[in-house]
Amino acid sequence: MTDRRRNLFILLLVAGLLIGSLTAAVVKKTRLGLDLQGGVELVYQAKPTKQAPTVTGDALTRAIDIMRERVDQLGVSEPEITRLGNNQIQVALPAVKNADEAQRQVGTTAQLFFYDWEPNVLGPGCKPAPSDANVTGGPSAGNPGAGTLSHYDAVIRASKCPEKNLPNSSSGDQFYLVNDKTKSVLDGPGEPAD
């Protein structure tokens, strides 16, 4: 190959790359960030509680997932939700105009209720049997597919027992909504609302 052909080949290659770059710049829409488009940036700090004395990575990951679901309800396109250090979460919402609404929607505190499962599972004769692993599921209780009593099965078993008025009960009637086809509890006292 002569010097002239090599130089022409290099010139054509550079021209092709330049045309490709210009085409990509014109065709692809420019994504504006918070600095150019405006929006809301929220930073949340996780703090330990009595139930969870330390902030774990799993807890932050779950909090990010929950915040992502809440941001999706706002209809924000391309939000950025990132973890900062060991105990902070940054939420960037471009093009959001109402900061108060975004903060209320994303940062509301979820409520988590804990119930002592074993003393309340009814065994044969509608009697609580906290020491019977066949009734409560023992150490593998709550693990689906481990041959233990599912939440659905516990609700169905309790529904066949006579009604009892508990002395410290603050509410009267309590109902559960179940799906018999999927064998799952859809809603009931203490169930998280969808």
Buried (B, 14 or more C-beta within 10 A) or exposed (E): EEEEEEEEEEEEEEEEEEEEEEEEEEEEEEEEEBEEEEBBBBEBEBEEEEEEEEBEEEBBEEBBEEBEEBBEEBEBEEBBBEBEEEBBBBBBBBBBEEEEEBBEBBEEEEEEEEEEBBEEBBBEEEEBBBEBBEBBBBEEBEEEEEEBBBBBEBBBBBEEEEEEEEEEEEEEEEEBEBEEEEEEBEEEEEEEEE
